[in-house]
Amino acid sequence: MVLNILNFSTMKKLLGLVFLMLLLISGTGPTSPKLQSAPSIEGTWELVSFNNYDGKKITTVPTTEGYRQIKMYYNGKVMWTRYVPKDSVEWFGYGSYSTTDSTLTERLEYMSSSMRKIANDSMVWTLKLELKPDRYSQIFVDGDGNPINSENYKRLD
């Protein structure tokens, strides 16, 4: 009889412990560590401002009213267009691009005649890249790596 009471008491404690564990487990959802992936330049971007660098001094100049410059990066291809209300000159370009964590390289295959007049012979631009999920800056640097000016974009999609 003492053995039955002891077994019943032990079983009761064991069942209570199992019930408590089930309750605790059911109250928690599955969790997985969120991997922080690096932001991607892939998407559509609109130019919002320019930075001019003079040593340690940075001057930010917003785009003028009506001025629009859009860049699209998809599947290794880049295309951009610029609209300036007071200028009838067309500005656009198309080519390929590649990025690292700190550089953006654009290789234009064709462009507007106005762009071709100021383009370098190789039609390749390697720029310093500062990329965040919803903004990026492409920074032109001199031969010593010092910033000259930048174009600053916001993500549209």
C-alpha positions as CSV (number, residue, x, y, z in Angstrom):
1,M,0.0,0.0,0.0
2,V,2.8,2.4,0.9
3,L,4.4,1.5,-2.5
4,N,1.2,2.4,-4.4
5,I,0.9,5.8,-2.6
6,L,4.5,6.5,-3.3
7,N,4.1,5.6,-7.0
8,F,0.9,7.7,-7.2
9,S,2.6,10.7,-5.6
10,T,5.6,10.3,-7.9
11,M,3.4,9.9,-11.0
12,K,1.4,13.0,-10.0
13,K,4.6,15.1,-9.7
14,L,5.9,13.7,-12.9
15,L,2.7,14.5,-14.8
16,G,2.7,18.0,-13.3
17,L,6.3,18.5,-14.5
18,V,5.4,17.3,-18.0
19,F,2.4,19.5,-18.1
20,L,4.5,22.5,-17.0
21,M,7.1,21.8,-19.6
22,L,4.5,21.5,-22.3
23,L,2.9,24.8,-21.2
24,L,6.3,26.6,-21.3
25,I,7.2,25.2,-24.7
26,S,3.8,26.0,-26.2
27,G,4.1,29.6,-25.0
28,T,7.2,30.3,-27.0
29,G,7.3,30.6,-30.8
30,P,10.0,29.2,-33.0
31,T,12.9,31.7,-33.3
32,S,15.6,31.8,-35.8
33,P,18.5,34.2,-35.7
34,K,18.0,37.0,-38.2
35,L,20.8,37.2,-40.6
36,Q,21.7,40.7,-41.4
37,S,22.3,40.8,-45.1
38,A,24.2,43.7,-46.6
39,P,22.0,46.2,-48.3
40,S,21.7,45.8,-52.1
41,I,21.9,48.6,-54.7
42,E,19.4,46.7,-56.9
43,G,16.3,48.8,-57.3
44,T,15.2,52.2,-58.5
45,W,16.7,55.4,-57.0
46,E,16.1,59.1,-57.3
47,L,18.8,61.8,-56.9
48,V,18.0,64.1,-54.0
49,S,21.2,66.1,-53.5
50,F,24.8,66.7,-54.3
51,N,27.7,67.0,-51.8
52,N,30.8,69.2,-52.6
53,Y,33.9,68.4,-50.6
54,D,36.5,71.0,-49.7
55,G,38.9,69.4,-47.3
56,K,36.9,68.7,-44.2
57,K,34.0,71.0,-45.3
58,I,31.1,69.4,-47.0
59,T,28.4,71.5,-48.7
60,T,25.1,69.7,-49.5
61,V,23.1,71.1,-52.5
62,P,19.6,69.8,-53.0
63,T,18.3,69.2,-56.5
64,T,16.3,72.1,-58.0
65,E,12.6,72.1,-58.4
66,G,11.6,69.9,-61.4
67,Y,15.0,68.4,-61.7
68,R,14.8,64.6,-61.8
69,Q,17.5,62.0,-62.1
70,I,16.5,58.3,-61.8
71,K,18.9,55.3,-61.8
72,M,17.8,51.7,-62.0
73,Y,20.0,48.8,-61.1
74,Y,18.7,45.3,-62.0
75,N,20.4,42.0,-62.8
76,G,23.9,43.6,-63.3
77,K,22.5,46.4,-65.6
78,V,22.2,50.1,-64.9
79,M,20.1,52.7,-66.7
80,W,19.7,56.3,-65.8
81,T,18.0,59.4,-67.1
82,R,18.0,63.0,-66.2
83,Y,15.3,65.6,-66.8
84,V,16.1,69.3,-66.3
85,P,13.1,71.5,-67.0
86,K,15.1,74.5,-68.2
87,D,17.4,72.4,-70.4
88,S,16.4,70.7,-73.7
89,V,19.6,68.6,-73.7
90,E,19.0,64.9,-73.2
91,W,20.9,63.0,-70.6
92,F,20.8,59.2,-70.3
93,G,23.0,56.1,-70.2
94,Y,22.8,52.4,-70.1
95,G,25.4,49.7,-69.3
96,S,26.5,47.2,-66.6
97,Y,27.5,47.7,-63.0
98,S,29.3,45.8,-60.2
99,T,29.7,46.6,-56.5
100,T,31.8,45.7,-53.6
101,D,31.1,46.8,-50.0
102,S,32.7,50.2,-50.7
103,T,32.8,50.7,-54.5
104,L,30.4,51.1,-57.4
105,T,31.7,50.5,-61.0
106,E,29.5,51.5,-63.9
107,R,30.5,50.6,-67.5
108,L,28.3,52.4,-70.0
109,E,27.6,50.8,-73.3
110,Y,25.7,53.7,-74.8
111,M,24.6,57.1,-73.7
112,S,23.2,60.4,-74.9
113,S,25.4,62.6,-77.1
114,S,25.6,65.2,-74.4
115,M,26.9,62.6,-72.0
116,R,29.4,61.2,-74.5
117,K,30.9,64.7,-74.8
118,I,32.0,64.7,-71.2
119,A,32.5,60.9,-70.7
120,N,36.0,59.4,-70.2
121,D,37.4,57.3,-73.1
122,S,36.8,53.9,-71.3
123,M,33.2,54.9,-70.3
124,V,34.0,53.2,-66.9
125,W,33.4,55.0,-63.7
126,T,34.6,53.6,-60.4
127,L,33.2,55.5,-57.4
128,K,33.3,55.2,-53.7
129,L,30.0,53.7,-52.5
130,E,28.2,54.4,-49.2
131,L,25.1,52.2,-49.3
132,K,22.2,52.0,-46.7
133,P,18.9,50.1,-47.2
134,D,17.0,53.3,-48.3
135,R,19.8,55.7,-49.4
136,Y,23.1,55.6,-51.2
137,S,25.9,58.0,-52.2
138,Q,28.3,57.6,-55.1
139,I,31.4,59.6,-54.4
140,F,33.9,60.9,-57.0
141,V,37.4,60.9,-55.6
142,D,40.7,62.4,-56.8
143,G,43.9,60.4,-57.5
144,D,44.8,60.4,-53.8
145,G,41.4,59.0,-52.8
146,N,40.0,62.3,-51.5
147,P,36.3,63.0,-52.1
148,I,35.5,65.7,-54.7
149,N,31.7,65.5,-54.9
150,S,28.9,63.0,-54.6
151,E,25.5,62.3,-55.9
152,N,23.0,61.2,-53.1
153,Y,20.0,59.0,-53.9
154,K,16.9,57.8,-52.1
155,R,15.3,54.4,-52.9
156,L,12.1,54.5,-54.8
157,D,11.6,50.7,-54.8
